[in-house]
């Protein structure tokens, strides 16, 4: 079955099992719950699937966080290489030299 059909079926099941609610959202100003549109319900069900299956879908929140973390780490390594240039080898030999004298 297609993803769209699965999402539609989940929404139908939830609405059938919750005839007075279905998918709801709390309205802080009115201090009450109200049913959301099918469009918003579809978005939320789809996002829940992406988050659960985050290893398969690059559009999930967790996958995006993991991708940003990797990009930040790679940028930090590149920046360190640019700042140090070839000096990191000199620094390493100086540390080795000092350690051998101690």
C-alpha positions as CSV (number, residue, x, y, z in Angstrom):
1,X,0.0,0.0,0.0
2,X,1.2,3.5,-0.7
3,X,2.2,5.8,2.2
4,X,-0.7,8.1,1.5
5,X,-3.2,5.2,1.8
6,X,-1.6,4.1,5.1
7,X,-1.9,7.6,6.5
8,X,-5.5,7.9,5.4
9,X,-6.4,4.6,7.0
10,X,-4.7,5.6,10.3
11,X,-6.7,8.9,10.3
12,X,-10.0,6.9,9.6
13,X,-9.3,4.5,12.4
14,X,-8.5,7.2,14.9
15,X,-11.6,9.1,14.0
16,X,-13.8,6.0,14.2
17,X,-12.4,5.0,17.6
18,X,-12.7,8.6,18.9
19,X,-16.1,9.9,17.5
20,X,-15.9,13.0,19.8
21,X,-12.3,13.9,19.0
22,X,-10.1,12.2,16.6
23,X,-7.0,14.5,16.2
24,X,-7.2,17.4,18.6
25,X,-5.2,20.4,19.6
26,X,-5.4,22.4,22.8
27,X,-6.3,26.1,22.4
28,X,-4.6,27.9,25.2
29,X,-6.6,31.1,24.8
30,X,-10.0,29.3,25.0
31,X,-8.8,26.6,27.4
32,X,-10.3,23.8,25.5
33,X,-9.5,21.1,22.9
34,X,-10.7,21.3,19.3
35,X,-10.5,18.9,16.4
36,X,-7.9,19.7,13.8
37,X,-8.4,19.6,10.0
38,X,-7.6,16.4,8.1
39,X,-4.8,18.3,6.4
40,X,-3.1,18.9,9.8
41,X,-3.8,15.4,10.9
42,X,-2.1,14.0,7.8
43,X,0.9,16.2,8.4
44,X,1.2,15.0,12.0
45,X,0.8,11.3,11.1
46,X,3.3,11.7,8.3
47,X,5.8,13.4,10.6
48,X,5.4,10.7,13.2
49,X,6.2,8.0,10.6
50,X,9.3,10.0,9.4
51,X,10.5,10.3,13.0
52,X,9.9,6.6,13.8
53,X,11.7,5.6,10.5
54,X,14.3,8.3,10.7
55,X,17.1,6.0,9.4
56,X,15.2,5.5,6.2
57,X,13.9,9.0,5.6
58,X,16.3,12.0,5.3
59,X,13.3,14.3,5.8
60,X,12.8,13.3,9.5
61,X,13.6,15.6,12.3
62,X,16.2,13.2,13.8
63,X,17.9,12.6,10.4
64,X,18.1,16.4,9.9
65,X,19.7,16.8,13.4
66,X,22.1,14.0,12.7
67,X,23.0,15.5,9.3
68,X,23.6,19.0,10.9
69,X,25.8,17.5,13.6
70,X,27.9,15.7,11.0
71,X,28.2,18.9,8.9
72,X,29.3,20.9,12.0
73,X,31.9,18.3,12.9
74,X,33.3,18.3,9.3
75,X,33.3,22.1,9.2
76,X,35.2,22.2,12.5
77,X,37.8,19.7,11.2
78,X,38.2,21.8,8.0
79,X,38.6,25.0,10.0
80,X,41.2,23.5,12.2
81,X,43.1,22.3,9.2
82,X,43.0,25.8,7.6
83,X,44.0,27.5,10.8
84,X,46.8,25.1,11.6
85,X,47.8,24.5,8.0
86,X,51.0,22.4,8.0
87,X,51.7,23.5,11.5
88,X,49.9,20.7,13.1
89,X,52.8,18.4,12.2
90,X,55.3,20.9,13.7
91,X,53.2,21.1,16.8
92,X,53.1,17.3,17.1
93,X,56.9,17.0,16.7
94,X,57.4,19.7,19.3
95,X,55.2,17.8,21.8
96,X,57.0,14.5,21.0
97,X,60.3,16.3,21.5
98,X,59.3,17.7,24.9
99,X,57.9,14.4,26.0
100,X,61.2,12.7,25.1
101,X,63.1,15.2,27.3
102,X,60.9,14.7,30.3
